[in-house]
Amino acid sequence: MKPKKRVVTNRSTAADPYAAPRRRPALAGPVQARPRGPARSDAPAIPVPSRVADVDLSVDLAPARPGALALRNPILVASGTFGYGVEYGEVADVQRLGAICCKGTTLRPRFGNEPPRVTETPAGMLNSIGLQNPGVDAVIEKYAGLWATWQTPVIVNVAGESIEDYVTVVRRLDGVPGVAGIELNISCPNVGKGGLQFAVDREAASAVTAAVRRATDLPLMVKLSPNVADVRAIAKAIEDAGADAISAINTLSGMAIDRRRRRPLLGNTYGGLSGPAIKPVALRIVYEVAQTVRVPVVAIGGVSGLDDVLDFLMAGASAVQVGTAIFADPLLPERLIDELAAYCAEHGLASFRELVGVALPKGRDRPSVKGVEYRP
Ligand SMILES: Cc1cc2nc3c(=O)[nH]c(=O)nc-3n(C[C@H](O)[C@H](O)[C@H](O)COP(=O)(O)O)c2cc1C
């Protein structure tokens, strides 16, 4: 019998093992550096920032309310991973951040789910904290006064089980000094609809956004769930209902097994998957949503380095939130601000905004009709 031929490949394990040999494409960096000085003698000179300090990192996340959510930079921290901002005061310089999205806040205090509530996964973690928080009145009393003295805006992440819940919480936050904006966590069960999450039901997502919009003039960002078949119609309904910005994504629904005890590991059985493992999903959703809405899109999901920030910006995000990675490295958000500025200076970009959406299909008014279909 002839011995089987061993197939030797020098490709990395992540390379497509079925790929036919192709001609090597022309090398091109993600962004071509602008030529310094005029390319042609009749072309006007383009001012190119030579110093990191000259790079414009500012971004307005609620352009319809000019200045109301104007950030100094596009690096935010994600809800549930940075507490109320005060917890990291000793370690990180919170004044440098673009904005802080605080822990999910509900009408009444919540003690959260049964333990265990977190577990590590390959390239990520599962959590089922269950929105543990002291309730909106305590949040205002304990933190808002301090937030009002910060130059970093604090966006309060709001959760509820009914539209009335959301509206009541937002009414209490409206006009409170120190509260710069609202992020609606709509990945919560809508008790009136048999527990179906607001985020997975276009009508409910639209209704809660519209009701909150009527209740406040604060900048309003609504956070999408990835746990839907097609997020685009939901994103459009949220924009039409008056959201100033859309953040994407919340965690992916998952679970883990405790093999020794032969049962689900988390006290709540299900948990939300976050971390680098979810980045490709988040990137795909940001790319789709950025083609569907005109309001700013704020990317969340697995950001752990500058490359992730660049990918999300190129896919159409106007800003990014750093989440799970903060647990391992609380200084990461600050470092990303510096690294983004350095990248822009090095590539001759006056503002990071020049990167936003460069990887989107051309012609924003003709969104890609490609769905999430793929053929493995
Ligand atoms: C421990 C933990 C708690 C979270 N709590 C909230 C929350 O209260 N409200 C919310 O909207 N998202 C919450 N999230 C989701 C994050 O804000 C973020 O959307 C998600 O983790 C994906 O980003 P990442 O991969 O960078 O962590 C939480 C995530 C983690 C890991």
The ligand as a MOL file (V3000), in Angstrom:
LIG
                    3D

  0  0  0     0  0            999 V3000
M  V30 BEGIN CTAB
M  V30 COUNTS 31 33 0 0 0
M  V30 BEGIN ATOM
M  V30 1 C -19.2250 41.7540 34.3330 0
M  V30 2 C -19.9920 42.4800 33.2520 0
M  V30 3 C -21.0840 43.2680 33.5890 0
M  V30 4 C -21.8150 43.9390 32.6060 0
M  V30 5 N -22.8650 44.7290 32.9670 0
M  V30 6 C -23.5390 45.4350 32.0140 0
M  V30 7 C -24.6000 46.3150 32.3650 0
M  V30 8 O -24.9190 46.5260 33.5430 0
M  V30 9 N -25.2570 46.9570 31.3650 0
M  V30 10 C -24.9220 46.7990 30.0340 0
M  V30 11 O -25.5260 47.4000 29.1550 0
M  V30 12 N -23.9000 45.9710 29.6780 0
M  V30 13 C -23.2110 45.3010 30.6250 0
M  V30 14 N -22.1700 44.4850 30.2680 0
M  V30 15 C -21.8170 44.3380 28.8450 0
M  V30 16 C -20.6380 45.2440 28.4560 0
M  V30 17 O -20.9370 46.5990 28.6680 0
M  V30 18 C -20.2480 45.0250 26.9810 0
M  V30 19 O -21.3310 45.3600 26.1620 0
M  V30 20 C -19.8360 43.5810 26.6990 0
M  V30 21 O -19.1040 43.0480 27.7780 0
M  V30 22 C -19.0140 43.4410 25.4200 0
M  V30 23 O -17.8180 44.1780 25.4970 0
M  V30 24 P -16.4050 43.4970 25.9210 0
M  V30 25 O -16.2420 42.2680 25.0950 0
M  V30 26 O -15.3700 44.5490 25.6330 0
M  V30 27 O -16.5200 43.2010 27.3760 0
M  V30 28 C -21.4290 43.8100 31.2400 0
M  V30 29 C -20.3290 43.0170 30.9070 0
M  V30 30 C -19.6080 42.3610 31.8900 0
M  V30 31 C -18.4160 41.5400 31.4880 0
M  V30 END ATOM
M  V30 BEGIN BOND
M  V30 1 1 1 2
M  V30 2 1 2 3
M  V30 3 2 2 30
M  V30 4 2 3 4
M  V30 5 1 4 5
M  V30 6 1 4 28
M  V30 7 2 5 6
M  V30 8 1 6 7
M  V30 9 1 6 13
M  V30 10 2 7 8
M  V30 11 1 7 9
M  V30 12 1 9 10
M  V30 13 2 10 11
M  V30 14 1 10 12
M  V30 15 2 12 13
M  V30 16 1 13 14
M  V30 17 1 14 15
M  V30 18 1 14 28
M  V30 19 1 15 16
M  V30 20 1 16 17
M  V30 21 1 16 18
M  V30 22 1 18 19
M  V30 23 1 18 20
M  V30 24 1 20 21
M  V30 25 1 20 22
M  V30 26 1 22 23
M  V30 27 1 23 24
M  V30 28 2 24 25
M  V30 29 1 24 26
M  V30 30 1 24 27
M  V30 31 2 28 29
M  V30 32 1 29 30
M  V30 33 1 30 31
M  V30 END BOND
M  V30 END CTAB
M  END
